Structure formats: C-alpha cells, structure tokens
C-alpha cells in the first residue's frame, strides 16, 4: 500500500510576506525559512516546523507539488523533497517526472483545448477589454496554454469578476483570483486530472490533496482526504465536502497545520521503500 499527497503551493504551503497573516506580537512569530528567491530577494516562505514536517512526510508518501505556476516559476521553489519525483505545474497542463516534462501529456491537452475552448488570443482580448478600466495592470501567458493578469484588487469588484467568469464559461474557460493574480484557464486543464495520472503511475492506494483556490476544488473533491486552509477563495465561498478538513489557523501557520493533517492521514500506511 502507498500514499500520494498532492498540495497546491502559493497560499497553501508557501506564502509571500503579504500572505503570512501573522497578527500576534513580532516576538511570538514562528521561525520562517525562505522557499523562493526572485531577482535576488526572498519572495516566499514557510515555517521551519512546516519544512521539517514536509521532509518527514516525504519519507512516508509520494509528495507531489501541484501548482498553477509555470515550469520556470515552479523551479524557483525549493522544498525539502527528494530530487527525483513528481510535480504538476501550469494548473495540470505539465507533469514533471524527475524534473522533465511529459510532452505527450501536454500535447493531449492541447488537442482537447482546440476542440473545446475558445482560442487563447480571444480570451486575452476579453481580459483586456471586459474588466473595469485600471483593474488589469499587465498580462502574461503561461506556456502558451492560458493567461493570467496582475490586477489592482481595489479596481476589481467581486461583481466584475463574477461577470467575467460567466462570460468565459461560455467559451470553455474558467476564472480564478489568487492574491493579485487573475487566472483564465481552459476547462480541460485541471489539476486533479494530472494528479490522478501520477497516482495511477505510482500505484497509490490512498490520496490526500490540499489547496485554497477555486482551481483546487476538483482536486480536493477527487482525493480520499481533502484539506484546505481557513483562508483563500474556497474559504471565502464556504466550500465544503464530505472528505474535507479545514485548518484552524490562517496564513503561514495554516500551511504548517495542513502538512501535519496530511501526515496524520497517511500515518497508518508503511513508510516508502
């Protein structure tokens, strides 16, 4: 028997300084470790306790980062995981094994997107023209598969996001807002599809998943055990499921807590060979 644990990265296991949500006195703040450096500066963090717990979890389960980040963005993240192993990037469009992309997996998805979703340039045009003036600061493509925008949240009311999401749903795309980023992703690209493929390849008999955003919802519903932090998009809409546990903590301490919950969920299975 073996276990697979898939977890989202940003605002689930790793946190920017703005997302730490440390409300107590500074002298009581947990010890933090840097998990990402960008342009020479620390960008993402986790607690030292979380780092140790994640290393221990990797000795008992196949731990798979599952992120909306592109491959290049994912490679900036440094976690206490084996150098060989699995990861899912680009919201499920890319499966990495020992650091190398599975080209066949991505090409199959490209064919599905062509058949079921509006072309990327059309969505980019709508992103530029269908949201309030001043809301979209700049846009970026992710592996030429989907698009995300850096937004000014003060200029982006929830009603505008809901209207835009409904518009794109008719084109075979879906929308998620995570921090200062708004993602528009073709519907065939889903995290749980890629994670299920990894689970099949490693022969997992128990699956655990953790995430905080609407793009994580299907992955959490798919897993045997689901965990989400008490913050983020899913928390804002009160999303729940029979297999779900919600952390008591918020912010970076929720990341620490959910790693412990994942470890408890697989504690009855033998350690990895």
N, C-alpha and C positions, 0 to 999 in steps of 0.2 A: 504494500500500500504506500502511496506517496501523496504529498500535498503540494498544491500550487497556490501561491499568494500573489495576486496582481494588484498594484496600487498606482493610483494617479500620483503625480509629483507635486506640482505647484498648488499650494494651499491645502495639501493633503499630508505630504511627508516633508516637503521642503517649503520654506517660507521666506519671502522678501522681508526687508526691515519694516516696510509699511504694513505687512500682514501678520506680524508676530503677535499682536494683541496681548501684550504684557502690561496689565493695568496696575499691578502692585508696585510697591517701592522698588527702586532700582537695585537695592542691596539684596532683595529677595528674588531677583530674576534668575532663571536657570542658566547654567553654563551652556554656551552655544558653540557650535563648530560650523565653519564655512563649508558649504557644499557646492558653491559655484562662484567663480570669478569671471567678471566680464569687463573687458577693457582695463584690466589691471586692478579692478576694485572688487571687494566682496559683494555678492548680489543675493545669494540665497543661503539659508541657514537651517539647521535642525538642532535639537538639544543634544548634549553629549550623551545623556541617558538614552535617547532615541537611537543615536548612532550605535551604541553598544548593543541595544536590543535588536536592531536590524541585523547586525552581524551574527548574533546568536540565532535569529530566525532563519537566516540563510543556511545555517547548518542543519536545519530541520525540515526545510521546504524549498521548493523551487520558487525563488522570489523574482517577479517579473515587473519592472517598471513599465507603466502603461500611460503614455503622455500624449498630449496634443502638440507638444514641441516637435519641431523638425529634427532630423538626424543631427544636424550641426548643433542645434540648441541643446539637444539631449546630451551630446558628448561633452558639454561644459559641466555637466553634473557629475560629482564624484561621491559615490556612496560605498559603504563597506560591504560590497558584494563581490562574488568571485569574478575574475577576469573573463572566464568562459561562462556562457549562459545566454539568457534570452532577454529581449526587451521589445516593447511595442512603441513605435513613435508615430507622429503625424496622424494622431487620433485613430490609429488602427490601419493606416494605409501602408505602413512599413513594419515588417517583422525582422528584427535583428537576431542572428544567432552567432555567438562568439564575435560580435561586432560587425558582422557582414549582413547586408540586406538580402532578403529573399526576393529576388527580382520577379519570379513567377507569381508570387502573391500580389505584388503591387500591380503587375500588368493585368491580372484577372480583374482587379478592382477598377482599373482604368476602363476596361471594356464595359463593365457594369455601369459605370458613371456615364459613359457615352450613350448607353441605351436608356437610362432612366432619369438623368438630371440635366438641367439646362447648362449650357457651356459656361466655363469659368469667366470669360470676358463679360458676359451678360450680367452675371452676379456682381462683378466688380463695378460695372456701370451703375447698377442699382444701389450698391453700397455708397457710391459717391453722390448719388442724386436723391435717394429716398429717405435719408435721415436728416434731422434738423441741421441747419447751417451752423458750422462751428463745432459740431459733435465729432466728426471724423478728422483726426489730425494727420494721419498717414496710413497707408495700407501696405500690406506685404503678402506675397504668395508663399504658400508652404508646399514645396516640392512640385509646384505647378498642378496641385490637386485641389487645394482650397485656398481661401483668402481670410486674412484677419486684419483688423484695423485697430490702431491705437486711438482711443477715444477720450474725450473730455466728459467724464461722467456727469458733471454739473449741467452740461448742454444736452444730455441724453436721457430724457424722462422714460420711465418704465413703459408708458403707453406707446412711445415711439418704437421701442424695441419689440413690443408685442405685435404692433402693426407690421413692422419689417419682417418679423419671423413668420407671420401669417402669409405675407406676400411671397417669401422664398419657399415656404412649404409647398405652394402650388407649382414651384419649379423643381421640386425634388431636392431641396436643400433645407438645412435647419440651422438655427442660430443659437449661440450661447455667449453670455457675457461673463468674463472672468477677470476681476480687477479692472484694469484699464484696457483690456483687450476684448473686442467683439469678434467672434469667430463665425464664419459662414462655411458650412461643410456639406458636401453631397451626402445624401442619405445612405448610399451603400458603404460609406466609410464609417465604421463603428468599432469601438474598442473591443466590445465583447466578442465580435467575430474573430479578431486576431488572437485574443486571449484564449478563446476556445480552441483555435488551431494549435496554439502552443500546448495547451493542456492535453490535447489528443496526442501530440508528438512525444510528450514526456510521460504519458500514461498516468496522469494524475487521477487519483480516486477521490480527492476532496479538494474543493476550490474555495478560496477566500478572495474577496475583492474590496477595495476601499477607494472612495473618491468623493468629491464635493460638488461637482458641477452637473448641469443637465446632460452634458456629453458623457457622463459616467453612469447615467441612470440605468441603461440597459445592461451594462457590465455588472452593476450591483444586483439587478434582478436575476441575472444568469447564474451568479455564484451560489454555492451552497450556503456560504456565510457572507453577509454584506456588512460593511462598516462605513459610516460617514461621520465627518466632524460636525460639531454643533455650530457651523457657520457655512457660508457659501450659498450657491444658487439652490441646491437641493434643500438646505435648511430653510431658506427664505420662503420656499413654496410649501414647506411642511411635508416633503416627500417621505413616504414610509413604505415598508414591505414586510411580509411575514418573516423574512430571513435577516432583517436589518437590526443592527445595534448602532445607537448614536452615542458619541462620546459625551462625557460630562463637561470636558474642557473645551475651550475655543483656542484658535490660533496655534502657535507652535507647540503648546502643551497638548493640544488635541492630536497633533502628529505623533507625539510621544505615546499618548494613550492608545491610539488605534494600532500602533505596532504591537503593544502589549496585548491588545484584544485579539489580534491575528495570531500571535504566538499561543495564546490560550486555546484558540480554536483548533490548532493542529498539534496540541501537546500530547494527544492520545496516540499519535502516529509515530513510528520509529524514525530516528534521525536519518538524514540522507547518507547513502553509502559513500 
